[in-house]
Amino acid sequence: MIERRALLPLAAALAAPGLIRPAHAQAVTLRLHHFLPPVSNVHRFFLMPWARKIETESNGALRVQIFPSMQLGGAPPQLFDQARDGVVDMIWTLPGNTPGRFPKIEVFELPFVANKLGVPNAKAVQEFYETQLREEFREVHPICVWGHDGGSIHAKREVRTMEDMRGLKLRFPTRQAGEALRALGASPIGMPVPQVPEALSQGVIDGAVVPWEVVPSIRLQELVRFHTEIPGTPTLYIATFIIAMNNAKYAALPAELKRVLDANSGQAAAEMAGRVWDEQGPPVAEMVRRRGNQIITLSEAEKARWVTATQPVVDAWVAGSAARGFDGAALLADARRLVAKYGTGAA
């Protein structure tokens, strides 16, 4: 007979949250659909570890099966509606893939608002969602909402000044990034990031603005030779992201599994996402440098010119907000407050 005291450590371990499958929880597998290939850093270093964490903490009762590269069909701009309509259970996408549909979150995509680092932006955008954007994303259940680090300009020719931007055909990820590029003299062309390699090869574009971590997944370092960084905070642009779940699918989860998912949502997930850009971006830049490509950093004086040139983009967004039913100036002030709040102490 096993002594009672020998059973106590085992009982305590079994009672610990996340170590056993909840007694009454039915096993559930959620399908998560996204647009980048499985070699992409976000897939490898955020989505996969996040899914494994959920599976571990539910002891296999809740699984997230990830389908990259639009494997379940459709095009990247359709991802949000796939989650809304229940075509898939979950998606990772950019609100900017459907320009103008989510106008409030664009405040973080305005020129020279966001931090240069991913974690401060991710946490700022997530808090902004919690206080300002619930109505904007009411058609889905957001798991987390975040922004990446400062994007760079990757082009076939050098960009050191605003004059070098003149006529340069650059892919942009969001409506406000496109307006900023236009204000700087470039010819912005919108397209989902998976289309960039073919567009570059065919001469449709001369380059793209993307964060460093995206570069290897689309072989950008092989297609262009010049990369321009914007120094310091605030940075030229960021894009925002969302992992969204179908409302009915979330509502139908057993309470035990909701608790596991909720514990891995919100700020916990946003910070995990933001770290990918901060940790994977610098090694990509170093790889590009070793390859022989040229990395240029704008001077502070030149950056100041860019800030001045793009201010009308910010002003136009604020001026147009009243017609869309919100106070753009107040949202802009709140966004800047959150960027400063989470950027305090950022390296």
C-alpha positions as CSV (number, residue, x, y, z in Angstrom):
1,M,0.0,0.0,0.0
2,I,1.3,3.5,-0.9
3,E,1.6,5.7,2.1
4,R,-0.7,8.8,2.1
5,R,2.3,11.2,2.5
6,A,3.8,9.8,-0.7
7,L,0.7,10.7,-2.6
8,L,0.7,14.3,-1.5
9,P,3.4,15.6,-3.9
10,L,1.7,13.8,-6.8
11,A,-1.7,15.2,-5.8
12,A,-0.3,18.7,-5.7
13,A,1.4,18.3,-9.0
14,L,-1.9,17.1,-10.6
15,A,-3.7,20.0,-9.1
16,A,-1.3,22.6,-10.6
17,P,-2.9,24.6,-13.5
18,G,-1.9,23.6,-16.9
19,L,-0.4,20.2,-16.0
20,I,-3.5,18.0,-16.7
21,R,-6.2,18.1,-19.2
22,P,-9.3,19.7,-17.7
23,A,-11.6,16.8,-16.6
24,H,-14.6,17.9,-18.6
25,A,-12.9,19.7,-21.5
26,Q,-13.5,18.3,-24.9
27,A,-10.3,18.3,-27.1
28,V,-10.4,21.2,-29.6
29,T,-8.2,22.0,-32.6
30,L,-8.3,25.5,-33.9
31,R,-7.1,26.3,-37.5
32,L,-5.0,29.5,-37.8
33,H,-4.5,30.8,-41.3
34,H,-1.9,33.4,-42.3
35,F,-0.1,34.8,-45.3
36,L,3.6,34.3,-44.8
37,P,5.6,31.1,-45.6
38,P,6.6,28.7,-42.8
39,V,10.2,30.0,-43.0
40,S,9.2,33.4,-41.9
41,N,10.3,34.6,-38.5
42,V,6.8,35.3,-37.2
43,H,5.7,31.8,-38.0
44,R,8.8,30.2,-36.5
45,F,9.4,32.4,-33.5
46,F,6.0,33.6,-32.5
47,L,3.0,31.6,-33.9
48,M,4.6,28.1,-33.4
49,P,5.9,28.7,-29.9
50,W,2.6,30.4,-28.9
51,A,0.6,27.4,-30.2
52,R,2.9,24.9,-28.4
53,K,2.5,26.9,-25.2
54,I,-1.3,26.7,-25.4
55,E,-1.1,23.0,-26.1
56,T,1.2,22.4,-23.2
57,E,-0.8,24.4,-20.7
58,S,-4.0,22.6,-21.7
59,N,-2.2,19.2,-21.7
60,G,-3.2,18.7,-25.3
61,A,-6.8,19.6,-24.9
62,L,-6.5,22.8,-27.0
63,R,-4.4,22.8,-30.1
64,V,-3.7,25.4,-32.7
65,Q,-3.0,24.1,-36.2
66,I,-1.2,26.7,-38.3
67,F,-1.7,27.0,-42.1
68,P,0.9,29.4,-43.6
69,S,1.1,30.8,-47.1
70,M,-2.7,31.1,-47.5
71,Q,-2.9,27.3,-47.7
72,L,-6.6,27.3,-46.9
73,G,-7.4,29.5,-49.9
74,G,-8.1,33.1,-50.6
75,A,-5.9,36.1,-50.7
76,P,-4.3,38.0,-47.7
77,P,-6.9,40.8,-47.8
78,Q,-9.6,38.2,-47.2
79,L,-8.2,36.8,-44.0
80,F,-10.2,39.0,-41.6
81,D,-13.5,38.0,-43.2
82,Q,-12.4,34.4,-43.1
83,A,-12.3,34.6,-39.3
84,R,-15.4,36.7,-39.1
85,D,-17.4,34.3,-41.3
86,G,-16.1,31.1,-39.7
87,V,-14.3,29.9,-42.9
88,V,-11.3,29.4,-40.5
89,D,-11.1,29.6,-36.7
90,M,-8.3,32.1,-36.4
91,I,-6.2,34.4,-38.6
92,W,-3.1,36.5,-38.4
93,T,-3.3,39.5,-40.7
94,L,-2.8,43.3,-41.1
95,P,-5.8,45.6,-40.7
96,G,-4.0,47.6,-43.4
97,N,-4.6,44.9,-45.9
98,T,-8.1,46.4,-46.2
99,P,-7.4,50.1,-46.5
100,G,-9.8,52.4,-44.6
101,R,-11.8,49.6,-43.1
102,F,-10.3,50.0,-39.6
103,P,-9.6,53.8,-39.5
104,K,-8.8,54.2,-35.8
105,I,-5.9,51.7,-35.6
106,E,-4.3,53.7,-38.4
107,V,-3.1,56.2,-35.9
108,F,-0.1,54.0,-35.1
109,E,0.6,53.7,-38.8
110,L,0.9,57.5,-39.3
111,P,4.4,58.8,-40.0
112,F,6.6,59.4,-37.1
113,V,4.3,58.3,-34.3
114,A,5.7,54.9,-33.3
115,N,8.7,53.6,-31.5
116,K,11.7,52.2,-33.3
117,L,11.3,48.9,-31.2
118,G,8.7,46.2,-31.5
119,V,7.9,45.5,-27.9
120,P,6.9,49.1,-27.0
121,N,4.8,49.3,-30.1
122,A,3.2,45.9,-29.5
123,K,2.2,46.8,-25.9
124,A,1.0,50.3,-26.8
125,V,-1.2,49.0,-29.6
126,Q,-2.7,46.2,-27.4
127,E,-3.6,48.7,-24.7
128,F,-5.0,51.1,-27.3
129,Y,-7.2,48.2,-28.5
130,E,-8.5,47.5,-25.0
131,T,-9.5,51.2,-24.5
132,Q,-10.3,52.5,-28.0
133,L,-10.8,49.7,-30.6
134,R,-13.2,47.1,-29.2
135,E,-16.0,48.5,-31.4
136,E,-13.8,48.6,-34.5
137,F,-13.0,44.9,-34.2
138,R,-16.4,43.7,-32.8
139,E,-16.9,41.3,-35.7
140,V,-14.2,39.0,-34.3
141,H,-12.7,38.0,-31.0
142,P,-9.2,39.5,-31.0
143,I,-6.5,37.4,-29.4
144,C,-4.0,40.2,-29.5
145,V,-3.4,43.4,-31.5
146,W,0.2,44.7,-31.9
147,G,2.6,46.7,-34.1
148,H,6.1,45.8,-35.3
149,D,9.4,47.7,-35.0
150,G,10.3,50.6,-37.3
151,G,10.3,49.5,-41.0
152,S,13.2,50.3,-43.4
153,I,13.4,51.2,-47.1
154,H,14.8,48.4,-49.2
155,A,15.5,49.5,-52.8
156,K,17.5,49.0,-56.0
157,R,19.1,52.4,-55.6
158,E,20.5,54.4,-52.7
159,V,18.2,56.5,-50.6
160,R,20.1,59.1,-48.5
161,T,17.9,62.1,-48.9
162,M,14.3,63.0,-49.8
163,E,15.5,63.8,-53.3
164,D,16.6,60.2,-53.7
165,M,13.0,59.1,-53.1
166,R,11.7,61.0,-56.1
167,G,9.8,58.7,-58.5
168,L,11.0,55.5,-56.6
169,K,8.3,52.8,-56.9
170,L,8.0,51.4,-53.4
171,R,5.7,48.8,-52.1
172,F,3.8,50.0,-49.0
173,P,1.9,47.9,-46.4
174,T,-0.7,50.3,-45.2
175,R,-2.7,53.3,-46.4
176,Q,-0.9,55.8,-44.2
177,A,2.6,54.4,-45.1
178,G,1.7,54.9,-48.7
179,E,0.6,58.5,-48.0
180,A,3.9,59.1,-46.2
181,L,5.9,57.8,-49.1
182,R,4.0,59.9,-51.5
183,A,4.7,63.0,-49.4
184,L,8.4,62.1,-49.6
185,G,8.3,62.1,-53.4
186,A,8.1,58.3,-54.0
187,S,5.5,56.5,-56.1
188,P,3.8,54.2,-53.6
189,I,2.4,50.9,-54.8
190,G,0.2,48.8,-52.5
191,M,0.4,45.0,-52.4
192,P,0.5,42.1,-49.9
193,V,4.1,41.3,-49.0
194,P,4.1,37.8,-50.6
195,Q,3.8,39.6,-54.0
196,V,7.0,41.6,-53.5
197,P,9.5,39.2,-55.0
198,E,7.7,38.8,-58.3
199,A,6.9,42.5,-58.5
200,L,10.6,43.4,-58.0
201,S,11.8,40.8,-60.5
202,Q,9.4,42.2,-63.1
203,G,10.3,45.8,-62.5
204,V,6.8,46.7,-61.2
205,I,8.4,48.1,-58.1
206,D,11.9,49.4,-57.3
207,G,11.8,48.4,-53.6
208,A,9.7,47.9,-50.6
209,V,9.3,49.2,-47.0
210,V,9.2,46.3,-44.6
211,P,10.8,45.6,-41.2
212,W,14.1,43.7,-41.2
213,E,12.7,40.4,-39.9
214,V,10.6,40.0,-43.1
215,V,13.5,40.4,-45.5
216,P,14.7,36.7,-45.6
217,S,11.2,35.2,-46.0
218,I,10.8,37.1,-49.3
219,R,14.5,37.0,-50.4
220,L,14.6,40.8,-50.4
221,Q,18.3,40.8,-49.8
222,E,18.8,39.0,-53.1
223,L,16.6,41.4,-55.1
224,V,17.9,44.8,-53.9
225,R,21.3,46.1,-52.7
226,F,20.4,49.1,-50.7
227,H,18.7,49.4,-47.3
228,T,17.9,52.7,-45.6
229,E,17.2,52.9,-41.9
230,I,15.5,55.8,-40.1
231,P,17.3,56.6,-36.8
232,G,15.7,56.7,-33.4
233,T,12.2,57.3,-32.1
234,P,9.7,58.2,-33.5
235,T,10.2,56.1,-36.6
236,L,8.9,56.6,-40.2
237,Y,6.2,53.9,-40.1
238,I,5.0,50.7,-38.6
239,A,2.2,48.3,-39.6
240,T,-0.2,46.9,-37.1
241,F,-1.4,43.2,-36.8
242,I,-4.1,41.2,-35.3
243,I,-4.7,37.6,-34.4
244,A,-8.5,37.3,-34.6
245,M,-10.8,34.4,-33.8
246,N,-14.3,33.7,-34.9
247,N,-16.7,34.9,-32.3
248,A,-18.9,31.8,-32.3
249,K,-15.9,29.5,-32.1
250,Y,-14.6,31.3,-29.1
251,A,-18.0,31.4,-27.4
252,A,-18.3,27.6,-27.9
253,L,-15.0,26.8,-26.2
254,P,-15.3,25.0,-22.8
255,A,-14.6,27.4,-19.9
256,E,-11.4,25.5,-19.0
257,L,-10.0,26.0,-22.5
258,K,-11.1,29.6,-22.6
259,R,-9.0,30.2,-19.5
260,V,-6.0,28.8,-21.2
261,L,-6.5,30.8,-24.3
262,D,-7.2,34.0,-22.4
263,A,-4.0,33.6,-20.4
264,N,-2.1,33.6,-23.7
265,S,-4.0,36.5,-25.1
266,G,-3.8,40.3,-24.7
267,Q,-0.5,41.8,-23.4
268,A,1.1,38.4,-22.9
269,A,0.7,37.5,-26.6
270,A,1.5,41.0,-27.8
271,E,4.8,41.2,-25.9
272,M,5.7,37.7,-27.2
273,A,5.0,39.0,-30.7
274,G,6.9,42.2,-30.3
275,R,10.0,40.4,-29.2
276,V,10.3,38.6,-32.5
277,W,11.0,41.8,-34.3
278,D,13.4,43.1,-31.7
279,E,15.3,39.8,-31.5
280,Q,15.2,38.7,-35.2
281,G,15.7,42.0,-36.9
282,P,19.3,42.8,-35.9
283,P,20.6,39.4,-37.0
284,V,18.9,39.8,-40.4
285,A,20.5,43.3,-40.8
286,E,23.9,41.8,-40.0
287,M,23.3,39.0,-42.5
288,V,22.5,41.5,-45.2
289,R,25.6,43.5,-44.3
290,R,27.8,40.4,-44.5
291,R,26.3,39.7,-47.9
292,G,27.8,42.9,-49.2
293,N,24.6,44.9,-49.4
294,Q,24.8,48.6,-48.3
295,I,22.9,49.7,-45.2
296,I,22.4,53.5,-44.9
297,T,21.2,55.4,-41.9
298,L,19.6,58.8,-42.5
299,S,21.2,61.7,-40.7
300,E,19.2,63.4,-38.0
301,A,19.0,66.5,-40.1
302,E,17.6,64.6,-43.0
303,K,15.1,62.8,-40.7
304,A,13.9,66.2,-39.5
305,R,13.2,67.1,-43.2
306,W,11.2,63.9,-43.5
307,V,9.2,64.6,-40.4
308,T,8.3,68.0,-41.7
309,A,7.4,66.7,-45.2
310,T,5.0,64.0,-43.8
311,Q,3.3,66.2,-41.2
312,P,0.4,66.9,-43.8
313,V,-0.4,63.2,-43.8
314,V,-0.9,63.3,-40.0
315,D,-3.0,66.5,-40.3
316,A,-5.1,65.1,-43.1
317,W,-5.9,62.0,-41.0
318,V,-6.9,64.1,-38.0
319,A,-9.0,66.4,-40.2
320,G,-10.8,63.5,-41.8
321,S,-11.6,61.7,-38.5
322,A,-14.7,63.8,-37.7
323,A,-16.5,62.6,-40.8
324,R,-15.7,59.0,-39.7
325,G,-17.2,59.6,-36.3
326,F,-14.2,59.9,-34.0
327,D,-11.8,62.5,-32.6
328,G,-8.6,61.9,-34.4
329,A,-6.6,64.5,-32.4
330,A,-7.6,62.8,-29.1
331,L,-6.6,59.3,-30.5
332,L,-3.3,60.6,-31.8
333,A,-2.5,62.1,-28.4
334,D,-3.4,58.8,-26.7
335,A,-1.3,56.8,-29.1
336,R,1.7,59.0,-28.5
337,R,1.2,58.8,-24.8
338,L,1.2,54.9,-25.0
339,V,4.2,54.8,-27.2
340,A,6.0,57.0,-24.7
341,K,4.7,55.0,-21.7
342,Y,6.0,51.6,-23.1
343,G,9.1,53.1,-24.7
344,T,10.4,54.4,-21.4
345,G,13.7,52.6,-20.8
346,A,13.6,50.9,-24.2
347,A,17.1,50.5,-25.7
